[in-house]
Amino acid sequence: MALAGFQTKADLVYERLRDAILTGELRPGERVNIDALARELGISKIPLREAVQRLTAQGLVVQPNPHAGAQVAPLSLREMRGVYLARGALEGLAARVAATTVSDAELAELQELHEQMRQRFTAGDTSELSALNRRFHTGIADATHYATLRELTDLTLLRVQHYRVGVRVEPAWGQVVTEHAAILDALRRRDADRAEMAARDHVEWQLGVELRATLDPSLIDLDDD
């Protein structure tokens, strides 16, 4: 883990640990060894502890036993469904609210993100689609003008990304682009009911795709449902 380009050591370590968790470099259930990481990174334990506390608050790290220390949060099929239930409710609410609060400038920004995704997909370039997809969803939360909805959306998307460590599936970007267009159309028409339904349908479809995918039993507990 290289360290460079962040404002504080705590921010730097947080970003590095978070990325290691979300990419599967640190596997679900793996111990977060603060002593070893401090030696590896050549820093004190204080910023590491701060980063672990932040990741714990986000549900990416757990400390089930104070004597055993921190570990990457384990993944379970039951909780995967729970994360998507929460995401569907939250993003449906955000879309409903945004239909009445989104500004013309915010609509234009969402449309631009959508166009970038469509053009990249058409060109067969998937390298930035995940990042653009995340910006599209957080952009809708921003358009509600409620900081709490944005914060909860960020948190839920983090948890979704963590679960994708254990899901072997290629995203169906064509369907994603089509469903984003439906959400955008409802927002443009200021139709709160349609916006909420389109956002919820989008999340439910994604859950269905991932449940039909190959789930890695070495990463996700499939026997707890």
N, C-alpha and C positions, 0 to 999 in steps of 0.2 A: 504494500500500500504506500504509494508516494504521497508526500504532503507538499502542496503548493497552491497559491492563488486564492486563499480564503482570508477573511478579515481577522478572525481569531482562531486560536488553536482548537477551542471547543467546537466552533462551527466546522472547521476543517475535519476534525475527527468524526463528528456527527455525520457529515456528508460521506466520508469514506466508509464508515461502518454501515450506514443506511444502504449505500450502493452495493456493498458486499453482501448484505442480506437479500436485497431485491434481485440480485443476479444469481444468487445461489452459491456464491463463493463461500459465504458462511451459511451452512445448511440448517434447516429447521431442527431444533433440539440441540444444536452444537453449543458448547460452552463458550462464552465471551470471556476470554482470559485476559483480564486487565493487566496483570503483571507482565505477561508475555507480549501483549500489544504495546505496552509502554516501552519495553526494551526494543521491540522491532521498529517502532516509529521514532525512538529517541526523544521521547517527551515524558513529562511527569504524569502521574496517575490522575491528577485533578481534572484536566479536560476530558480524559477518557470517562471518568465517572459522570461528568456532566452530560456527555454524549449518551451514555447508557441510560441515564435517568430520562432524557428526552425520548429516546427510542422506546423505553418502557411505557411512558405516557402515551405513545402512539400505538402500543400493542405489538410492536415488532420484536421486542425483547421482554422476557418474563423473568421473575426471580421467585420461583415456587418455594425455594428453601433458602433462607438467609445464609445458611452455612455452606451451601453448594455454589452460591454466586449466581451471576446472570447467565442466561442462555437465549439463543434465538428462539422466538416463539414457535412452538410446534404447529403443524397444520392438520386440520381434520376436515373430513367431508361435511360433517354437520355444521361446523363453523364457517366453512366456505359458503354453504347455502345461506347462513345467517348474514354474512358480509354482503351478499348480493341482495338479500331482502332489505337490508338497511340502505344499500345503495339505490335500489329501485324507489323506495319511499322518499329518500332524500332528493334524488335527482328529479323525481316527479314533482315534488314540492317546489324545487328551485325553478323548474321550467314553468310551472303554473304562476309563480310570483313574477318571474322574469317577463312573462307575456304582458304584464301590466306595467312593468317598470323599465324595460330595456329602452335605451336611447337609440336614436338613429345611428350615432357613431358606434355604439356597441354592436348593433345589428350588422353594420358594415364590417366590423372587425371579425365577427363570427362568420360572415359570408366569405371573407377573405381566407380565413382558416379552412373553411369548407372547400373553397376552390383550390387551395394549395394541396389539400388531401386528394381531391378528385384528379387533379393534374398529375400528381406523383403516382397515384394508383394506375392511371391510364398509361403512363410512361413505363410502368413496371418497376418504379423506384420506391421501395418500401422502407428505406433507411430512416426517414424522419417521421413516418406515419404515427408511430406510438406517441412521440412528443407532441405532434400536432393534434392528435386525438385528445390527449390530456388537456391541452390548452383550450380546445373547443369546449370540453365539459366544465373546466374551471371558469371559462369565459361566461357561460350561462349562469353559474353561481355568482360571479362578479356582477352580472347585470341585475341581480335581485337587490343589490345595494345593502345587503345584510352581511356583515363580516362573519357572523356565526355560521351562516350557510356556506360561505366560502371555506372557512376553516374545517367544517365537518366534511365538505366535499373533498378537500385535500386529504384528510385523514382516511376517508373511505377508499379513495383511489389508491392510496399507499397500501392498504390492506389487500385490495384486489390484486395489485401488482405482486405482492408477496405470494399470494396463492398461485399466481401464474408460474412461479418457480417449479411447481409440481405438476403442471399441465402441459402435455406434449400435443400442441395443436398450432397450426398456422392460422393467424387471424384472417377471417373472411372480410378483407378490407372493402370489397365491392359492396357487400351488404351494409357495412358500417357507414360508408359514404351515402348510400341510399337512405338509410334511417336518419342520418344527420340532416339530410335534405328535408325530411318530413318534419323534424323538430323545428328547423329554421322556418319552414313555411308557416307553421302554427304560430311561432313567435312574431313573424312578420305580419300576420293577420290579427295579432293580439288576441288569439283564441286560447284562453287559459286551459279549458278542458282538453282541447286537442293537444296542446303542448305537453300537459301532464301525461296524457295517455301515450303519446309518441315517445316520451322519455322513459316511461315505465316499460313499454313494449321493447324498447331498445335494450334495456338492462336485462329483462327476462330472456330475450333472444340470446344475449351473450352468455348468460348462465347456462341455457340449454346447450349451446355449442360446447362449453367447457365441460359440462357433465357427460356429454357424448364423446369427449376426447379421451385419450389415454392418460389416466391419472397415475402418477408414479407412486407406488405403494411404499417406496423407501423414503418418500418425502411427505406424503399425505396419509393420515390414518383413515383407512376406508372402512373400518369395523366399528365405528362409534355411533352410527346413525340408528 
